[in-house]
């Protein structure tokens, strides 16, 4: 698998530079911005931030989902420049990254920007409508598509609206624009919370540098085998080093998490020579404090509830825990104790349920550590 990805990656990175098509305009203007069905970064003017709508598939009554896009080009842009892509909102209940993109795009000084930054502030338009993680398909009594398992997709063999939508995103935005690196912002799902957390495949060149630049609390080293079709892994496979950056909790705008995402982007742009290094003393001090404490782990563990009930938690995110640390207890509706939860190994608490009501099978917590199994070196 890894070998195949590396081969694909080498081929794709060479090929992509020379395979750009043109931006395809529908001729429509929506809320003052042009509507397109395909993005080619080269078509946009230097020294400007262009706002666009990507028209994806139609809903049942023939109205299209329009995905917002921002293209910021430096004053001296050219076709050999570096390009950074930021995606967010593939899960419609995960909102912190949207604010990161808003703030980065507002604050970029295009006279200092050397290259192009593309931002997608909310890609799962259907999920945002519904405030749901998945894309809701109404066909056949209804189902949800996890868009972040569908890439690159196959338009001719897609069998649901969600799968078709994901394929259109890949073909129109994520593929074919000569991106130098990419980040896909997420948060924990509804009813849970993450620390500042990254999924990353460290076998891909440059990804370790990206992880270091985040200054995140926890990095999960991961080949992506368990999340086939995730945007990060498919970008990796197509020659664009990428990370999945999880910014805390869903359905909220957390100022601290948003600030960490924002500061990462400017460090990232500086590292690929697209922007001067940050000078904000608060951001510099924060990074100096966080960087030495990044916890790189290879294996995660946790527990699901064996029956429905009410969950009480006893620990805080990012605490170091042992197999003797009581993380949570599950009670029935009468207040009788059903069971206590302890980690299966010592490690760092990176995820925690935030909703006391738990149905059978629902998660409770996540702990990460470094496995001693050599087969787990690149994540398991
Ligand atoms: Zn997500």
Boltz pocket constraint, residues with backbone or C-beta under 6 A from the ligand:
constraints:
  - pocket:
      binder: B
      contacts: [[A, 90], [A, 91], [A, 94], [A, 185], [A, 186], [A, 187]]
      max_distance: 6.0
